[in-house]
């Protein structure tokens, strides 16, 4: 009996020592996976609290923990509303990471408490919307009864749907929102941001400040083959640079978004794996590099930070739109833009109208055409300008259809020939196997029927 008691005591001592050692290791040298998880948790809570006005506990439970990695269920967050900072850590102690909010620039992850270089930009005064004037100039909609039953079909809207807006001939002809969400709440577009970032790039092409054939784009590319990469190669996702876009692991994309304060230079540092223009490789790093490139063409840093609003969001009336910048002050043009569903629809309408808004050419002639022309290496699935294209088996899709697509079920379908835009936003992880093209196909059928 004494031997058993002694054994139990020794075993308990070993366990205690082991737990203490594990705690010291997690505190002093946490694995990257945990730091990615805390960075993701801090960033999602920060943006949704300070941009969308949502409850931090709800965001953590619903947006971060429910659909994510099991370890995320152990993350705890604290929100400092005075400093506008969110801290997240495993069990509230280990592998901590922070995100900080800046006016007009949203939230940035600040790994190892790195300072956020960008300090925010003045937000314009919110204009009152005249409810008697039709959207997009005002707030009035023109409901089409043939669309209503489609939007009320849960199978078509998909699990986790938060907003659907249908635009036909420049008018809102149908919209629906799930409980807790509304036409006034900004929602994350994830990789739909890539296409918006491309549109911003287009405004500088229009003004002659850069060209799709520009090369030698980063200092570290000088004197090696990466110097041959053109802006056009980046836009078509044909740069040839290595970049792992696997969100389920500690990959290049998650390391960039949650562990690197200077995302553009992290992406630019990646080695070349193929000759530029010869291989399709979807890369969020590519879009962040495009942000850095166009920002550097605007010599004044404050002007560059204000440029999206002055050149694009303002003219389109996208008052809710915020593209977030990283800690180094570069817009995360790959992933982080928040806007209301109606403001996302404004972007779709601009593209459906060939880059012209209220008679003014916002994007250069032929630029939107690149968005529904396939690149040379993706088998027809990706365009020459940061958009996705329908597959051969997609039903009811006219030839000029293209998509803005984002993580967890964000899509804007643009069909210029039908003057039709369908926005669908939500929280729909890929394992749901939801395809928004079924929704779009039904809208096309209903709105083109004789």
C-alpha positions in Angstrom: 0.0 0.0 0.0 2.8 2.4 0.9 4.4 1.6 -2.5 1.2 2.5 -4.3 0.8 5.8 -2.3 4.4 6.6 -3.1 3.9 5.8 -6.8 0.8 8.0 -7.0 2.7 10.9 -5.3 5.6 10.5 -7.7 3.2 10.4 -10.7 1.4 13.5 -9.5 4.7 15.3 -9.0 5.7 14.3 -12.6 2.4 15.6 -13.9 2.7 18.9 -12.0 6.2 19.4 -13.2 5.2 18.5 -16.7 2.3 20.9 -16.6 4.5 23.7 -15.3 7.0 23.0 -18.0 4.3 23.0 -20.6 3.0 26.3 -19.3 6.4 27.9 -19.4 7.0 26.6 -23.0 3.6 27.9 -24.1 4.2 31.2 -22.5 7.8 31.8 -23.7 7.9 30.0 -27.0 4.3 29.3 -28.2 3.9 27.3 -31.4 3.1 29.4 -34.5 -0.3 27.6 -34.9 -1.4 29.1 -31.5 -0.1 32.5 -32.4 -2.0 32.4 -35.7 -5.1 31.4 -33.8 -4.8 34.3 -31.4 -4.0 36.7 -34.2 -7.1 35.6 -36.1 -9.3 35.8 -33.0 -8.1 39.3 -32.1 -8.4 40.6 -35.7 -11.9 39.2 -36.2 -13.2 40.5 -32.9 -11.5 43.9 -33.4 -12.9 44.6 -36.8 -16.4 43.4 -36.0 -16.6 45.4 -32.8 -15.2 48.7 -34.0 -16.3 48.6 -37.7 -19.6 46.6 -37.6 -20.7 47.4 -34.0 -21.2 43.8 -33.1 -20.9 42.2 -29.6 -17.4 40.8 -29.0 -18.7 37.6 -27.3 -21.0 36.8 -30.2 -18.2 37.4 -32.7 -15.8 35.1 -30.8 -18.4 32.3 -30.4 -20.1 32.5 -33.8 -17.5 33.8 -36.3 -14.3 32.6 -34.8 -14.9 29.5 -32.7 -17.9 27.7 -34.2 -16.7 27.2 -37.7 -12.9 27.2 -37.0 -10.1 25.0 -35.7 -10.9 23.2 -32.4 -8.1 25.1 -30.6 -9.9 28.4 -31.3 -12.5 27.2 -28.7 -9.8 27.8 -26.1 -9.2 31.4 -27.1 -10.3 34.2 -24.9 -10.4 37.9 -25.8 -10.4 41.2 -23.9 -11.5 44.4 -25.6 -10.1 47.7 -24.5 -12.5 50.3 -25.9 -10.5 53.2 -24.7 -7.3 52.1 -26.5 -9.4 50.4 -29.2 -7.3 47.3 -28.9 -8.2 43.6 -28.6 -6.0 41.0 -27.0 -6.5 37.3 -27.6 -4.7 34.4 -26.0 -5.2 30.7 -25.4 -7.0 30.3 -22.1 -6.4 34.1 -21.8 -2.7 33.5 -21.0 -0.7 31.8 -23.7 0.3 32.7 -27.2 -1.1 36.2 -27.0 -1.7 38.4 -30.0 -3.2 41.8 -30.4 -5.2 43.9 -33.0 -5.6 47.6 -32.9 -8.2 49.8 -34.5 -7.4 53.0 -36.5 -10.0 55.4 -37.7 -10.7 54.9 -41.4 -8.2 52.0 -41.7 -9.8 49.4 -39.6 -7.9 46.9 -37.5 -4.4 45.6 -37.8 -2.8 42.6 -36.1 0.3 43.8 -34.2 2.4 40.6 -33.6 4.7 40.8 -30.5 3.0 44.2 -29.8 4.6 45.7 -32.9 3.7 49.4 -33.4 1.0 50.1 -36.0 2.7 52.6 -38.3 -0.5 53.9 -40.0 -2.4 56.2 -37.7 -5.8 56.4 -39.4 -7.4 58.8 -41.8 -10.3 61.3 -41.2 -13.6 59.7 -41.9 -16.0 61.9 -44.0 -19.2 63.1 -42.6 -22.0 60.6 -43.1 -24.5 62.0 -45.7 -28.2 61.5 -45.1 -29.9 59.2 -47.6 -33.1 60.4 -49.1 -35.6 57.5 -48.7 -37.8 58.9 -51.6 -35.0 58.6 -54.2 -34.1 55.3 -55.8 -30.9 53.5 -54.9 -28.0 54.1 -55.6 -28.6 57.8 -55.3 -31.0 57.3 -52.4 -32.5 54.6 -50.2 -35.6 53.6 -52.2 -35.9 50.1 -53.6 -38.0 48.7 -56.4 -39.0 45.2 -55.3 -39.6 42.7 -58.1 -42.2 40.0 -57.0 -40.5 37.3 -59.0 -37.3 37.6 -56.9 -38.9 37.5 -53.5 -39.6 33.7 -53.4 -36.0 33.0 -54.6 -34.5 35.0 -51.7 -36.8 33.4 -49.2 -35.7 29.9 -50.3 -33.2 28.8 -47.6 -31.6 26.2 -49.8 -30.8 28.9 -52.4 -29.7 31.5 -49.9 -27.5 28.9 -48.3 -26.6 28.1 -44.6 -25.2 31.1 -42.7 -26.5 33.7 -45.2 -26.3 37.2 -43.8 -27.3 39.3 -46.7 -28.5 39.0 -50.3 -29.0 42.0 -52.6 -30.1 41.8 -56.2 -29.5 44.7 -58.6 -31.2 44.8 -62.0 -30.9 47.8 -64.4 -29.3 49.8 -61.6 -32.0 49.3 -59.0 -32.4 47.1 -55.9 -35.1 44.7 -56.9 -34.7 42.4 -54.0 -32.8 42.0 -50.7 -32.9 39.9 -47.6 -31.0 39.8 -44.3 -30.8 37.2 -41.5 -31.5 38.0 -37.9 -29.0 40.3 -36.3 -27.9 41.8 -39.7 -29.2 44.7 -41.7 -28.6 46.9 -44.7 -26.7 49.3 -42.4 -24.1 46.8 -41.1 -20.7 46.5 -42.7 -19.8 42.9 -43.6 -16.4 41.4 -44.4 -15.8 40.5 -48.0 -12.6 38.4 -47.5 -11.1 37.9 -51.0 -13.7 39.9 -52.8 -11.4 42.7 -51.6 -8.9 41.5 -54.2 -11.2 42.8 -57.0 -11.8 46.1 -55.2 -8.1 46.5 -54.9 -7.7 45.8 -58.6 -10.3 48.6 -59.3 -8.2 51.0 -57.2 -5.2 49.9 -59.3 -7.2 50.6 -62.4 -7.8 54.3 -61.4 -4.0 54.8 -61.3 -3.7 53.1 -64.7 -6.4 55.5 -66.0 -4.3 58.5 -64.7 -1.1 57.2 -66.3 0.6 56.5 -62.9 1.4 52.9 -63.7 1.1 50.3 -66.4 0.2 46.6 -66.5 3.6 46.1 -68.1 5.6 47.6 -65.3 8.4 45.4 -64.0 11.1 45.6 -61.3 8.4 46.1 -58.8 10.3 45.5 -55.5 13.9 46.3 -54.4 14.6 42.6 -53.5 13.6 41.6 -57.1 16.4 43.6 -58.7 19.1 41.5 -60.3 17.2 38.3 -60.3 14.4 36.7 -62.4 11.7 38.1 -60.1 12.4 41.5 -61.7 10.7 40.2 -64.8 7.3 39.9 -63.0 4.9 42.4 -64.4 1.9 43.9 -62.7 -0.2 42.0 -65.3 1.3 38.7 -64.0 0.4 39.6 -60.5 -3.2 40.6 -61.5 -3.7 37.3 -63.3 -2.2 35.2 -60.4 0.6 34.1 -62.8 3.6 35.6 -61.0 5.4 32.3 -60.5 6.2 33.1 -56.9 5.8 30.5 -54.2 2.9 31.0 -51.9 0.9 28.4 -49.9 -2.7 29.4 -49.6 -3.8 26.6 -47.3 -5.9 28.2 -44.5 -6.0 25.0 -42.5 -2.4 25.1 -41.4 0.4 27.5 -40.6 1.0 28.4 -44.2 2.2 31.4 -46.1 -1.2 33.0 -46.1 -2.0 32.6 -42.4 1.6 33.6 -41.4 1.3 36.7 -43.6 -2.1 37.7 -42.2 -1.5 37.0 -38.5 2.2 36.9 -37.8 3.7 39.5 -40.2 3.4 43.2 -39.5 4.7 44.0 -43.0 2.7 41.7 -45.3 3.7 43.0 -48.7 7.4 42.5 -48.0 6.8 39.1 -46.6 5.1 38.1 -49.9 7.7 39.8 -52.0 10.5 37.8 -50.3 9.1 34.5 -51.5 11.2 32.6 -54.1 10.3 32.1 -57.7 9.0 28.6 -58.5 8.0 29.1 -62.1 8.7 31.5 -64.9 6.4 34.6 -64.7 3.3 34.1 -66.8 3.6 30.3 -67.1 1.7 28.9 -64.0 -1.5 29.8 -62.2 -1.1 30.1 -58.4 -3.8 31.7 -56.3 -2.1 33.9 -53.8 -3.3 36.4 -51.3 0.3 37.7 -51.1 -0.1 38.8 -54.7 -2.9 41.1 -53.9 -1.1 42.7 -50.9 1.9 43.3 -53.2 -0.4 45.1 -55.6 -1.6 47.3 -52.8 2.0 48.2 -52.0 2.8 48.9 -55.6 0.0 51.3 -56.2 0.5 53.0 -52.8 4.1 53.6 -53.6 3.1 55.4 -56.8 1.4 58.0 -54.6 4.4 59.7 -53.1 2.6 61.2 -50.1 1.8 58.5 -47.6 -1.3 60.3 -46.1 -2.6 60.8 -49.6 -2.1 57.0 -50.3 -4.0 56.1 -47.2 -6.9 58.4 -48.2 -6.8 57.3 -51.9 -9.4 54.5 -51.9 -12.0 56.8 -50.4 -11.1 59.7 -52.7 -10.7 57.8 -55.9 -13.3 55.0 -55.6 -15.5 54.8 -52.5 -16.4 58.5 -52.5 -17.5 58.7 -56.1 -19.6 55.6 -55.8 -21.2 56.6 -52.5 -19.7 53.7 -50.7 -19.7 55.5 -47.3 -19.5 52.4 -45.2 -16.5 50.9 -47.1 -13.2 50.5 -45.2 -10.2 48.7 -46.6 -8.0 47.7 -43.7 -4.3 48.4 -43.5 -1.7 46.2 -41.9 0.6 47.4 -39.1 3.1 48.7 -41.7 0.5 50.9 -43.3 -0.2 48.8 -46.4 -3.7 48.0 -47.4 -4.5 44.3 -47.0 -5.9 44.3 -50.6 -6.2 40.5 -50.4 -8.7 40.0 -47.7 -9.8 42.9 -45.5 -12.6 45.2 -46.6 -15.8 45.8 -44.8 -18.9 47.4 -46.4 -22.7 47.1 -46.2 -24.3 44.7 -48.7 -25.6 47.7 -50.6 -22.2 49.2 -50.9 -20.7 45.9 -52.1 -23.5 46.1 -54.7 -22.3 49.5 -55.8 -18.9 48.0 -56.6 -20.7 45.2 -58.6 -22.8 47.8 -60.4 -19.6 49.8 -61.4 -18.2 46.7 -62.9 -21.4 45.7 -64.6 -21.4 49.2 -66.2 -17.9 48.9 -67.6 -16.3 51.1 -64.9 -18.6 54.1 -65.6 -20.6 55.7 -62.8 -23.1 58.5 -63.3 -21.5 59.2 -66.7 -18.0 59.4 -65.3 -15.4 56.9 -66.3 -13.9 55.6 -63.0 -11.9 52.7 -64.6 -10.0 52.9 -67.9 -11.6 51.6 -71.1 -11.1 47.9 -71.5 -10.1 47.3 -67.8 -13.3 45.5 -66.8 -13.0 43.4 -69.9 -9.9 41.8 -68.3 -12.2 40.7 -65.5 -14.2 38.4 -67.7 -11.2 37.2 -69.9 -9.6 34.0 -68.7 -5.9 34.1 -68.0 -3.7 31.6 -69.9 -2.9 29.1 -67.2 -6.0 28.5 -65.0 -8.1 26.3 -67.4 -10.6 29.1 -67.8 -11.4 29.5 -64.1 -9.5 32.7 -63.3 -9.4 36.0 -65.2 -6.6 38.4 -66.1 -7.8 40.8 -63.3 -8.5 39.3 -59.9 -11.9 37.7 -60.5 -13.2 34.1 -60.9 -15.1 32.8 -64.0 -17.8 30.3 -64.4 -16.9 26.7 -65.1 -18.1 24.7 -68.1 -20.7 22.9 -65.9 -22.2 26.1 -64.4 -25.8 26.4 -65.5 -27.5 29.6 -66.7 -24.4 31.7 -66.7 -24.0 34.1 -69.7 -20.5 34.2 -71.3 -19.5 37.5 -69.8 -20.3 36.5 -66.2 -17.6 36.9 -63.6 -17.4 36.6 -59.8 -15.9 38.4 -56.8 -15.4 35.6 -54.4 -14.3 35.4 -50.8 -13.8 32.9 -47.9 -16.8 31.5 -46.1 -19.3 32.1 -48.9 -18.9 35.7 -50.0 -19.8 36.4 -53.7 -20.7 39.1 -56.0 -21.9 37.9 -59.4 -21.6 40.4 -62.2 -23.3 39.8 -65.5 -22.8 43.0 -67.7 -24.9 41.6 -70.6 -28.0 41.3 -68.3 -27.2 44.5 -66.3 -27.5 42.2 -63.3 -25.6 42.0 -60.0 -26.2 39.5 -57.2 -24.5 40.0 -53.8 -24.5 37.1 -51.3 -22.7 37.5 -48.0 -22.6 35.1 -45.0 -20.7 32.7 -42.8 -20.7 29.6 -44.9 -17.5 27.5 -44.6 -16.6 25.4 -47.6 -17.5 22.1 -45.9 -21.2 23.2 -46.3 -20.6 22.6 -50.1 -22.9 25.5 -50.8 -22.8 26.9 -54.4 -24.2 30.4 -54.8 -24.4 30.0 -58.5 -27.7 28.0 -58.0 -29.1 31.2 -56.4 -27.8 33.3 -59.3 -29.1 30.9 -61.9 -32.6 31.2 -60.5 -32.4 35.0 -60.4 -31.3 35.0 -64.0 -34.1 32.7 -65.0 -36.8 34.7 -63.2 -35.6 38.2 -64.3 -35.2 37.2 -68.0 -38.4 35.2 -68.4 -40.7 36.7 -71.1 
